Amino acid sequence: MRALVTNDDGIASAGIRALAGAAVAAGLEVVVAAPAEEASGSSAALTAVQADGRVVVEQHRLDGLEDVPAYGVAAAPAYIVRIATRGAFGAAPDVVLSGINRGANTGRAVLHSGTVGAALTARTQGLPGLAVSLAGAHPEHWETAAGVAGEVLRHLLAAGEPLVLNLNVPDLPPSRVRGLRRARLASIGRVQTTITDIGKGYVQLGVAAEEDPEHEPDTDTALVAAGFATVTALHSICERDDVELPGIPRPGDDEGSAAPHQDSVEAAP
């Protein structure tokens, strides 16, 4: 089974080496392709830098993983996943692993995460995806996250369907992690964007930590703060069929058989 390992912290990050090592230890054939520069907050953006109409790709060597092909790509992680499924880095992958991200990706703020966006993009291509993050502004225990990722990877591959799992690990030695728990998404993430100043022609932003994550027990934010590793199964983009929109017929309704309006646009695959 072939794994694509990517991230949004860039090809030079310690986290991607740790995750690629975990994938190799799991017996997977691994190729690493990650943004040439940091692409945090890119969500599932399909952006890339081109030179003469070509996406810029450079080969890299990862310390300790000299036999693993690695590429720095001038593109967002979701774009890298898309082109990987089309053979950009050899045979198409069977699974996508994203991370290990520097800092937790918890709560509904995962919408904006490039790490999670890569895993969700894998699902749109019919592949399972695993996003892995290590809590803390300056995390150190990459081996802890890699070990837990290896455990969760076994569950992902045994699921029999292309799930997307979001894994968050506290920045602790393995012996101090209190266990692995299923968790629901917190209503907000651990770190929030704040406005620090508004002036003529500008807005200045800052970040602040949520002061009391424990007010939402059993959520990923609260459990990671309490020393647990958490895993949450995520949906990729899907429609809702429980919403009534009076006057707008559903597919299959008798009155909905008319040809689509000439200005309708088909969504990109």
C-alpha positions as a printed Julia matrix, in Angstrom:
269×3 Matrix{Float64}:
   0.0    0.0     0.0
   1.35   3.39   -1.03
   1.11   6.46    1.22
   1.49  10.13    0.36
   2.81  12.11    3.32
   2.24  15.86    3.19
   1.72  18.77    5.59
   1.22  22.52    5.76
   4.36  23.38    7.76
   6.66  22.75    4.82
   9.05  20.07    3.59
  11.73  21.04    6.15
   9.56  20.48    9.22
  10.42  17.94   11.91
   6.83  16.74   11.92
   6.8   15.46    8.38
   9.93  13.4     9.0
   8.31  11.86   12.08
   5.1   11.01   10.24
   6.93   9.58    7.22
   8.95   7.44    9.59
   5.77   6.13   11.21
   4.37   5.25    7.78
   7.57   3.39    6.86
   7.44   1.52   10.19
   3.86   0.51    9.36
   5.12  -1.19    6.2
   3.79   1.35    3.71
   5.54   2.45    0.53
   6.03   6.15    1.21
   6.45   9.24   -0.91
   6.71  12.66    0.71
   5.46  15.76   -1.09
   4.9   18.92    0.91
   4.84  22.67    0.4
   8.25  24.17   -0.24
   7.35  26.89    2.25
   4.92  27.03    5.16
   1.28  26.96    4.05
  -0.55  27.01    7.39
  -4.17  28.13    7.27
  -4.54  27.19    3.62
  -7.51  24.88    4.25
  -8.25  23.0     1.01
  -7.01  25.77   -1.29
  -5.87  24.69   -4.74
  -3.1   27.24   -5.14
   0.33  26.79   -6.66
   3.28  28.81   -7.97
   4.06  28.23  -11.62
   7.09  29.02  -13.73
   6.48  28.97  -17.46
   3.17  27.25  -16.82
   4.74  24.49  -14.7
   4.3   23.87  -10.97
   7.7   24.17   -9.3
   8.89  20.86   -7.72
  12.29  20.22   -6.14
  13.68  16.97   -4.82
  14.7   16.85   -1.16
  16.56  14.49    1.13
  15.06  13.73    4.55
  17.51  12.89    7.32
  17.06   9.3     8.42
  14.77   8.56    5.48
  17.25   8.6     2.62
  15.37   5.88    0.72
  12.08   7.79    0.8
  11.52  10.04   -2.23
  10.71  13.55   -1.09
   9.64  16.68   -2.95
   9.16  20.3    -2.04
   6.29  21.71   -4.08
   5.4   25.37   -4.55
   1.76  24.65   -3.77
  -0.81  24.28   -1.0
  -1.16  20.81    0.56
  -4.6   20.15   -0.93
  -3.22  20.93   -4.39
  -0.38  18.49   -3.74
  -2.89  15.78   -2.84
  -4.86  16.42   -6.02
  -1.85  16.16   -8.32
  -0.48  13.16   -6.41
  -3.64  11.23   -7.22
  -2.93  11.94  -10.86
   0.58  10.52  -10.79
   2.68  13.62  -10.15
   5.02  11.75   -7.77
   4.87   8.24   -9.16
   2.02   5.79   -8.67
  -1.1    7.3    -7.11
  -1.33   6.87   -3.32
  -3.77   4.56   -1.52
  -3.85   6.72    1.62
  -2.91  10.31    2.51
  -1.19  11.2     5.79
  -0.93  14.88    6.67
   1.26  16.35    9.42
   2.58  16.11   11.99
   1.38  19.69   12.39
   3.11  22.08   14.76
   0.23  22.95   17.12
  -3.16  21.37   17.7
  -5.92  21.38   15.09
  -9.04  21.14   17.22
 -12.59  22.41   17.19
 -14.5   23.76   14.26
 -11.46  25.85   13.39
 -10.15  22.75   11.56
 -12.07  24.19    8.61
  -9.12  26.53    8.07
  -6.31  24.02    8.61
  -4.12  23.08    5.67
  -3.23  19.86    7.51
  -6.88  18.85    7.77
  -7.68  20.26    4.33
  -5.21  17.81    2.76
  -6.88  14.84    4.5
 -10.36  16.0     3.47
  -9.16  16.47   -0.11
  -7.99  12.85   -0.08
 -11.57  11.81    0.69
 -12.91  13.75   -2.29
 -10.57  11.6    -4.38
 -11.89   8.37   -2.84
  -8.94   7.88   -0.47
  -8.7    7.63    3.32
  -6.92  10.5     5.04
  -5.29  11.03    8.42
  -4.42  14.47    9.77
  -2.0   14.48   12.72
  -1.18  17.42   14.99
   1.01  17.88   18.06
  -0.25  20.44   20.58
   1.83  23.38   21.7
   3.33  26.47   20.15
   6.81  24.89   20.18
   6.21  21.13   20.44
   9.06  18.76   21.17
   7.69  15.24   21.51
   7.33  14.31   17.86
   7.96  10.65   18.7
   4.82  10.66   20.86
   2.63  11.88   18.02
   4.29   9.49   15.57
   3.63   6.53   17.86
  -0.05   7.39   18.31
  -0.37   8.06   14.57
   0.89   4.54   13.87
  -1.82   3.12   16.12
  -4.59   5.2    14.53
  -3.28   4.4    11.05
  -3.98   0.72   11.67
  -7.62   1.54   12.48
  -7.9    3.78    9.41
  -6.61   1.1     7.03
  -8.8   -1.58    8.62
 -11.97   0.5     8.34
 -12.88  -0.77    4.87
 -14.01   2.68    3.74
 -12.22   5.97    3.0
 -12.56   7.68    6.37
 -10.98  10.97    7.35
  -9.56  10.99   10.89
  -8.25  14.01   12.74
  -5.7   13.12   15.42
  -4.42  15.52   18.07
  -1.7   14.55   20.53
  -0.53  16.42   23.64
   3.1   17.47   23.7
   4.12  14.97   26.38
   6.43  11.97   26.67
   4.6    8.76   25.66
   4.4    7.58   29.27
   2.49  10.7    30.29
  -0.21  10.58   27.61
  -3.36   9.45   29.43
  -4.72   7.44   26.49
  -6.49   7.75   23.15
 -10.1    8.94   23.08
 -12.78   9.57   20.47
 -13.76  13.22   20.7
 -16.28  15.61   19.23
 -15.17  18.92   17.8
 -15.14  21.85   20.21
 -17.2   24.84   19.16
 -13.99  26.83   18.72
 -10.33  25.97   18.39
  -7.62  26.26   21.03
  -6.18  29.42   19.49
  -8.37  32.28   18.32
  -7.7   35.23   16.03
  -8.25  38.6    17.7
  -8.26  42.16   16.4
  -5.69  44.23   18.27
  -6.03  47.49   16.38
  -8.13  49.13   13.67
  -6.91  52.24   11.93
  -7.24  54.12    8.7
  -6.47  51.65    5.91
  -5.48  48.73    8.12
  -6.61  46.08   10.59
  -4.03  44.53   12.94
  -4.54  40.93   14.08
  -3.2   38.82   16.92
  -3.82  35.4    18.4
  -4.96  34.39   21.86
  -5.43  31.04   23.56
  -8.88  30.03   24.71
  -8.73  30.45   28.48
 -10.95  27.6    29.61
 -11.17  24.67   27.17
 -12.67  22.46   29.9
 -16.06  24.19   29.61
 -16.87  21.77   26.75
 -16.13  18.34   28.23
 -15.47  15.41   25.87
 -14.39  17.74   23.07
 -11.02  17.48   21.37
  -9.83  20.8    22.82
 -10.68  19.86   26.4
  -9.34  16.31   26.21
  -6.01  17.31   24.66
  -5.61  19.97   27.37
  -6.21  17.2    29.93
  -3.43  15.05   28.48
  -5.36  12.7    26.16
  -4.73  12.07   22.5
  -7.97  12.49   20.57
  -9.3   11.21   17.27
 -12.33  12.6    15.45
 -13.88  11.26   12.26
 -14.66  14.11    9.85
 -16.93  14.52    6.85
 -15.73  15.97    3.64
 -18.09  18.44    1.98
 -21.59  16.97    1.71
 -25.05  18.29    1.07
 -27.89  18.48    3.59
 -31.25  16.98    2.63
 -33.11  17.98    5.8
 -33.52  21.64    4.83
 -36.81  22.86    3.36
 -36.56  25.61    0.75
 -40.15  26.46   -0.21
 -40.68  26.94   -3.9
 -37.45  25.2    -4.91
 -38.12  21.6    -5.99
 -35.86  18.72   -4.96
 -34.33  16.39   -7.55
 -36.95  13.88   -8.61
 -39.94  16.11   -7.87
 -42.41  16.22  -10.77
 -42.05  19.96  -11.12
 -38.26  19.74  -10.98
 -37.78  18.03  -14.3
 -37.29  21.23  -16.25
 -33.92  21.93  -17.84
 -31.45  23.77  -15.61
 -31.22  27.53  -15.86
 -28.74  28.63  -18.48
 -26.61  30.36  -15.83
 -26.21  27.26  -13.66
 -22.66  26.12  -13.03
 -21.51  22.57  -12.44
 -19.29  22.15   -9.38
 -15.7   21.15  -10.03
 -15.01  17.44   -9.41
